Amino acid sequence: MRVADRRSKTADSGSPEPFRAVGDVVGICGVIGGDPRGSTESLARNERSVSRYSDREVDVYATAHPGLGTPGPYHVGEALVWFVGEAFGFDDRAVGGGLGHVPRPRNLDSARYCAQLYAEHGLAFVAGLNANGFGLVYDREADAAHLITDRLGTLPVYRARADDGSIVFSTDVQELPSHPGVEAGFDPEITREYLAFGRTFGTTTPLTGIHSLGPATVTTVDLATDRVETDRYWRPRYRPRERPVEDVIDELAETLRTVLVERIERGRRYGVLLSGGSASRLVLAALDADATAFHVADWMSREARTAERVALRSGHEFVLLRRDGRQGRRIFDGADELTGFDGAPTQRPLAGLERQVVSRVDTLLSGTFADALFGPAGLPARSVEHDRFGRVALPLERPIGSVAEYADRLAGGATEEPVDGREIGEILASNLERGVDGIAHHGVLYGSLEELSYCGGWWPLSNGPGLASHLSLTRTLPYRTPFLDARMVDLALSIPIGYRLRGNLIARAVERISPSLAEIPHAGSGEPLTRPFPAEYLAGTARSLWRRYVGGESAPGEHLRDDPWTDPIPLHEPSAARRTLEGRGHLAREVPGLDPGTLRRWEREHGEGKDRTTELTTALTFLSMPVVETVGGTEDGSALDGPGVRGRP
């Protein structure tokens, strides 16, 4: 018997159940100004709210994972402070100090820590706060409320102006139109962007009158005048610092180790989402604690076997999380719990498997966003067209020369079929505006075209494809991705683009920390992480082309794949799409860019062999959201007074 057999386990999903997060949904909602008492109850679906505060000026509900402490409020004189998420530390240089980053004391939960920083520095503390979450400061003496987002917008918060002048806000965009004072309709162009990309950009949503708060902002509501002002306290500034690539790798490895040491607490059980690649392997290598490594697959694919080797060689337990195939029938159930306008159920890595993870660990880690900050993901790189192999990416920088060129690059990621009306590239370009202070990309300002090109794929997180996964994990249990630490972001902004494109930074950081783990071949390229970049790049490109045109590893089932993460949505099983179409398809006529006939055609073409997975998944996710029914129709299938017209002229 292999030693590995003692530490490898398989956890099946069991009987089908709706894809809903386990435990309380983490978030906050409230009304500021007007007469808020009682009106917030329409926003708070969670009856087991951790905290509730209400007076004549504000009404706030907040929830948090029990293991992370209460979200507040904590009193600081006449002010009350809330924080939902996790605060990791404070860089006192932002307020004129000289210590640099100081970790949060372990005896303080995040909200109490933020209250302490507010007592010491006032609102200026936000500039030095290293956190993933959202804060609220209600200053009763100044008669003002301050809504605070973190640097990257890791926990989106949406706001609307109610008809009595009050500000309604929530981490759950689904519920804002349920507030009696909020009216909303569909914004045709942003809705069409969502249908083309499966997410929205910047601060926009498909709903008129509702948008998210920008990243790294303090939005102040003057309760005496109802005036709202927004100040940005940080934005990414790309300042590449030339030094040997070996120094960059050392910095990456050492910074990650420091971040993880600060996040590990005695007595807690840790888990790591482990793929067959290098980013999650780097997290496991740098982790100085026992952990359970989880891999999601329906069979022991190449990815799963690689993850198992990595886990067992590093001395950790390996658990294969396997779905039973029946989950796809209910994939869209509970879409209101799992998504805003940031993705689809396919991007929820633990959908249907949450209980298997929660029963084993208290805190989950992953390597998410490593490639967006330290690898080539999202960078404007050159490519070549080949008659047979299509477009092949090259590890060479391709500078973006204009806003229009950036819009064209974004448009290249849209679904193949154009929507009616203006081309998607034109719609994108209309939401990219160059001004005196920089370039506004869907409501978020960048200082230059270079910074937009370098950072636009991850700042804010809503601009990239990873937010849906991040939020679903955050709502399942305490979840941390160390690459979103402020120090990691600062490091990424100092790295020359060439190093990110050709430096193999993540793989070489694994080798720096754990040479034995680096010897295990990458599941994608088939090459050890110790191989030089040219060999790894050529092998990875060749294997990608082979899988695209010849086929991947032979799987013991038609629907099984050897991708890094198995999608929890087997649209090969028609009932997943048909069930949703039968119950919600009538709403399509109220959604700009959709109609029931188009959906039926996509379903038919998909059944005939044309891959319509992306179009169907995006459309059906959208139609499954309660907000679409609230805005566009009623349960009996009748439309309101016109196309998506609640609150529209």
N, C-alpha and C positions, 0 to 999 in steps of 0.2 A: 504494500500500500504506500502511495506517495504521502509525504508529509503534508503536502498541500491539501489532501483530502480532508484532513482534520479541521481545516479552517475555511473551506469553501462551502457555501450554502446557497440554496435556491429558495427564493420566496415568491410564491405565486399570488396572483391578485385575488383569488377566491371568487365569490359570487359577484356579478356585475352590480355596480352602484353608481349613482350620479357622481360626476367629477366635481366634488366640492372640497374645499380646504378643510382640514381637520382642526377642530377647536375654533376659537374666536377669530374672526377676520380682523387683522390688524389695521387700524385706521383711525380717522378723526373726522368729525363733521360738526357744523355749527352755523349759527346765524349771528351776525354782528350788526347792531343798529336796528332801527325800527322798533317793533315790539316783538322780540324773538320768542318769548315764553310760550312753550308748547309747540311752536312751529317746527322745531328741529326734530320732533318725534317722527315726522314723515320721512326723514333722511336716515334714521337709525334703525336698520333692520335687525341689528343684533340686540336682542333683549337682555343679554348678559353683559351689558356695557361695563367696563372696568371703572369708569369714572363719569360723573355728570356734574356740571356746574351751570347754574342759571341765575341771572338777575335781570334787571330792566334793560340792560345794554347788550349782553351776550348770552348765548345758550350753546353749550358745547358738550358733545358726547365723545369719548375716546376709549379705544380698546388696545390691548397689548398682550403679548404672550406672557403668561404668569412668571416664567423664568427671567424675564427682563425687568421686572419691577413695574410699578404703576406709572402711567403716562402723565400723572399730575392731576390737578394743578398743585403747585407748590407756591407758597406765599413769600414774596420778597417785598416787605413793606406793604404798599398799596397795590402792588402788581401781583399777577398770577402767571405762572409759567407752566406750559405743557411741552412735552416732547414725545413724539411717537417714532420709534426706531431705535437706533443705537448711536450714542456718542462715544468716540474712542479716545479722544484727547483734545488738547488745546495747544496751539502754537502762539506763545505769548509775544512773539515778534510782531504780530499784527496789532498789538496795542502798546508797542514801544518797549517790550521786555527783551531780555537777552538769553533766556533759557532755551528757546526753541520749543520743540514738541514735548509736551508733558502728558503721559497717559492718564486717563481717567482713573481716579482711585477705585479700587475694587469694592470698597464698602459703600459706594454711591451708585444708585441706578442712574440711567441717562437723564431722566427729567430732573431729578434733584441736582445732578451735576450741572445741567444747563442753568438751573435757578441760581446755583452758587456763582457761576461765571457771570450771570446777569447782575447779581448783587455787587460783584467786584468791578465790572467793566461797563455796565449798561449794555445797550444794544450793540456796541462796538465788539462785543465778544463773538458775534457771528462770523467775523472775518477770520478769526483764528480757530474756529471750531472744526474739528475733524470728525465728521459724522455722516451717517446714512439715515436720513429721516426728515421729519418736519417738526418745526417748533411754532408755538403760539405764545405771545406775551400780551397780556391784557393789563394795561396800566390805567387803573381806575382814577388815579390822581390827575394824569394828563388827559384822561378821557379819550384814549386811543388804544387800538389793537394792532399788533404787528404779526403778520403771517410770514414765517421764515422757511425758505427751502434750502436744502443743502447744496453744495457746489455743483453736483451733477444731476440734481433732480431725480434721485433714486426712489423717492416716494411721491409720485405725482399727486398734486392737490388741485382740484378744479373749483372755479368760482363763477358766480353769476350775480347780477344785480336784480334783486326782486322788485316788484312793482311799488313797494313802499319805500324804496331807497336802500334797504338793508343789503348787506353782502352775505350771500349764502355760499358756503364752501364745504367740500367733502373730498375724501380720498376715493369715494365711490361715485364716479360720474353717472352711473346708472340711476342714481336716486335723485340727482338734482332736479330734473323736470317734475318729480313727484311733489316737490315743495309747492304749496298753493300759490306762492307769489312769483314763481319762475315760469316763464313761457319760453318754449324753444321750438324750433323747426329744424329741418335739414338744410345745411349749407351745401348747395349742389357741387361746388368745386372741391371742397375738402372731403365730402363724401366720396367723390370719384377718386380722389387721391387715396383714400383708405381702401377702396375696392381694388385699386391698382397695385398697392404695396402691402396691404394687410396691416397697416398702422398709419398713424398720422405723424406729422413733423412738428418740432418746436412746441409752441403753446396752443396749437390749433386743435379743434375737435370738429366732428361732422355736425355739431349742433350749434345753431345760431345763438349768440348770447352767452355761450359757455366756453371757457377756455381754461387751460391749466396755468398755474403760476409758473413764471420762468425760473430756471435754475439759478442758484446763488443770488436770490433776491430777498429783500424785505419789503413786503407790501403793507403799508400803513393805512388804516382806516381811522379818520378823524370822526369820532362819534358825535361831536358837536355840529359838524357841518356835512357829514356823509361824504366828505372828500376822500379820494383814494389816491395815494402816490406810491410808486414803486422805485426802489433804489437797488442797483446791482452792486454787490460788495466784492465780487470776484468774477473774472472770466479767464479762460485759458489763454496764455500768451506763449506762443511757440518760440523758444529761444534755444536753438541747438547749440550745445557746447562741445567743441571739438576735443576729443581725447581718444586714446586707444580703445578699440572695441573690448579688449580684455578688462579695462577699467569699468566699462559699462556693465559687463556681465557680473563683475564683482559687486558693483553697486546694487544691481537687481537682486542677486542672491542674498546679500546682507540685509537689504531693506525688507525683503519678504520675510526673512527669518525674524527680524525685529517686530514686524507687524503681527506675525502669528504668535510670538511669545506673549505679546500684550493681550491677545484675544483668548488665550487658553486659561481656563479656571479649573482648579482642583475640584474633583467630585462630579464633573460633568462628562457625559458620554459623547464623543465626537464621531461624526461621519463625514466622509468625503465622496462626492460624486466623481467617479473615476472612469475616464474614457481610455482608449488605447493610444491617445496622443501624448502631448508633452506638457500642456498647461496644468491639468489636474495632477499629473505626475510630479510637477514641480512643487505644487502645494503639499502633496504627500511627503515628498523628500524633505521639505523644510519644516514639517510639522513635528514638534517634539512632544508627542503625546500618543497614547494608544488610540486607534481609530478603527472604524468599520468602513471598508471601501464598498460603495454600491455601484453597480453597473446595471443599466436598464437595457434588456434585450429579450427577445422571445426564444433565443437559442444561444448556444456557445459559439458565437461567430468569432471571426478573427479579432474584432474589437474586444469582445468579452474575454477571449483567451489572453490577449495582451494585458488587459486590465487585471486579470487574475494573477498573471505572472508578476506584475508590478506590486500588487498588494501583498502577495505572499513573500516575495523576496524582501520587502521592507518590513515584514513581521506583523502585518495587519490582517484582520479577518476580511474575507471577500464574500460578498453576498450578491448573487445574481437576482435582480428583480425582474420577474417574468410575468407578462400579462397572459391571460388565458384565451384571448381572441374574441371574447364576448363583449369586452368593454367598448368596442367600436360602435355597438348598437346604441349606446347612450352617450356618445362622445360630446354632444352639444347640450346635454342636460347640465344645468348649473353653470351655463356660460356667464350668467350675471355675477356669479361668485368669483369667477376666475379672470375676467378680462374687462378692460376699459376699451380703448381703441388702440391697443398696443400689440396686438397679435391674435393668434388663434389657439384653440385647444391643442393643436399639434405641437405648440412650443412650450407645453407644460411637461417637463421631463418626468414628473412623478404622478401625472394624472392617473387616478385609479389605484395608485400604489402608496399613497401617503401613509396609510396606517402601518404598513410594513416597516416604514422608515421611523415613524414616530415611536413605535414600540421598542426600537433598538437604540436610538440615540436622542440626545437632548439638543444638540446643536449640529448644524450641517454646514460644511465648507465646500467650495467648488473653485475651479479655475476660470470661471466665467469672466469675460472682458480682458483676459490676458492678451489675446491676439489683437484686440482693438487698440491696446495701448503699447504693446511691445512687439507685435508681429506685423505682417503686411496688411491685415484686414482693414479695409476702408481707405487705404492710401491710393492716390491717383498713380497707378502704375501703367506701363506700356503693355500692349498685347499685340498679337499677330493673328491674322485670319488665315485659315488653311481650308482648302476646298473639301477635304475629307474630315478633318478633326475639329473644324469650327474655330472659335476664338480660344487662344491659348495665352494665359497671363505670363508676362515676363517680369523678373525681379528688377526692373529699371524704372526710375521715377519718370512720370510724365506730368510736368507742372501744368496746372490749370491756368489758362490765360484770361478768362473772363467769367462773369456771372452766368452768362448764357451757356458757356461751355460746362460750367458746374451743373446747371439745370439739365443739360443733355446727358451728362454722366449719371445723374440721379435717375433720369427717365429710363436709362438702360436696365434698371432693376425692376421695372414695372412688368406686370403680366403681359403676355403676348398680345392679347386681343384688346384693341383700343376701345375706350368708352365713347358713347355718342357725344357729339359736340366737339369742343376744342381738344386737340391732342394733349396727352398728359404732360408732355414737355412744355407746352405753352402754359398750362395751369401751374406747373412748378415754377416757371420763370416769373409768373405774375406774383408769386409769393416770396420772391427773392429781390430785395431792393437795396441798391447801393446808395448810401447817404454820406453826409459829412463825417459822421462818427464811425462809419464802417459799413457792414453789410448785414441787413436783417433777413434772416432765414426763418420764415414762418413765425415771426414774432420774437426771435432770439437774435441779439446783436453780436456780431463778430468784428474784431478790430481790423481785420484785413482779409483779402482773398486767400492768402496763404494759411491763415488760421482757420478759415472756413474749410479749406481743403484738408487740412491736417486733423482738425478736431470735429468737423461737422458730423461724422459718423458716430460719435459717442457723447457729444455735448450739445444738448442734454441727452440722457440715455434714451429718451423717446425717439430720437433720430435713428437709432439702430435697431436691429432685430432681436437684441438680447433682453429687452426690458420685460417682455411677457414672461419669459422663464424666470427672471429675477423676482418679479412680483409674486408669481405663483409659489415659489419656494419661500419667500419672506412670509407669506400668509400661512404656510404649512407649519413651520416651526422656526425657532431662532436660526437664522441663516446668514452666513457671512462669506463674502468673496473678498479676499484680501487685496485684490487689485484695484478696488475702489477706495482704498485708503488715500488720504490727501497726499501722503509722502510718495506713494506709488505714482499718482497722477503727476506730481511735480517732476519726478524722475523721468517719466515718459515725455514730458514737454521739453526736456533737455537733450533728447537723443536725436542725432542726425537721421534723416529719413533713410539714407543708405544702409545704416545699421539695422533698421527695422525690416528693410526689404531683403537684405542679404546676410545679415549677421547671425541668424538662427539664435537669437538672444535667449529665448525660453528654453530651447533644447540644451544650449551650452550652460545655462544656469543650473539645469538638472545635473549635468556632468560635474559642475563645480561643487555642488552639495553632496551628490551621491553618484559616484562613477558607476557603481554596480547597477543602479536603476537605468542609467543612461545607456548601458550595454543592451538593454532589451529593445528590439526593433520597434519603431513607430508603426502602428497598425495601418496607417495610410500609405507611407512610403515603403515600408518593409525594410528600412535601413535603421541601424542603431543611431541613437541621438548623438553619438560620438563622431559620426561621419562628417566630413567637410560639407559646407553648404552646396557646392556644385553637384556632388554625388547625391545628396538628399533631394535637391530640387529636381534633378533629372529623373530619379527613381520615382518620386512622388507624382510628377507630371505624367510619366509613362503609365503608372498604375491607375491614375485617374482617367486617362484616356481609355485604357483597357476596360475599366469598369463601365465607362459610358457607352462604349461601342461594342464590346464583346460580352460583358456581364461580370458580375462580382463573384464572390465565392459561392459555390453551390450550397444552397440552403435547403433544409429538410421541409420546405413548405413554400407554396407559391407566393404568399404575402410576406415571407421573412426576408430580411435584408441584412447587409453587413455594414450599415452606416454606424457612425459613432453613437447615436441615440436612436432608438426605435420610436417612430411616431406612434402615438396612442390612437390613431385614427385610420383604421383600415378601410379606406373608401373603396377598396376592392369588394367590400361587403356592401351592396347597394342599399341595404336597409338604413345605414347611418345617414345617408343623404336623403333617401326617400321619406323616412320618418319625419325629418325636420321639414322637408318641403310640404308634406301633407298638412302639418300643423301650422306652419308659419309662412308658407310660400305666398299667400295672398298679400302679405305686407310688402312684397317686392315692388308692387306697382306704386308704392308711396316713396320709394327710395330712389333718388336721382341716379341714373346710370344702370338701374336694374329693372327687370320686369319678369313676371312668372314664365313667359315664353322663353326668355334667355336662360333661365335656370333649368327649365325642362330640356332645352337643347344641350346645355352643358352636361347634364346628367346622361342624356342619350349618347352623346359623343364619348363621354368617359367610359360608358359601358361597351362602346364599340371599339375601344382601344386607344382613343386619343386622350392623352393625359390632361385632364381638367381638374386635377387635385387642388391646385392652388386657387383657381377661380371659385370652385365649389366650396372649399373650406372657408375662404374669406367671406363669401356671400352668406353662407349658412351661419357662420359665427355671428355676423352682423345681425341677421334676422332673428337669431336666438336671444339677443339681448333684450331685456324688458324695456329698455329706453326706446327701442325702435317701435314697440307697440304703444308706449305712452305717447310718443310724438306723432306717429304716423297712422295709427289705426286702433281698433278695438278688438276685444277677444272674439267677437262673433264674426270677424272678418270684414266688417264694414269700415270704410275709410272715413276720416273726418272730412271737413268741408273742402278739401282740395288736396293737392299733392303735398303731404307732410306739413300741414299748415298750422299746427297749433302755435300761435304766437307770431305768425308771419303775415305780412301785408297781402 
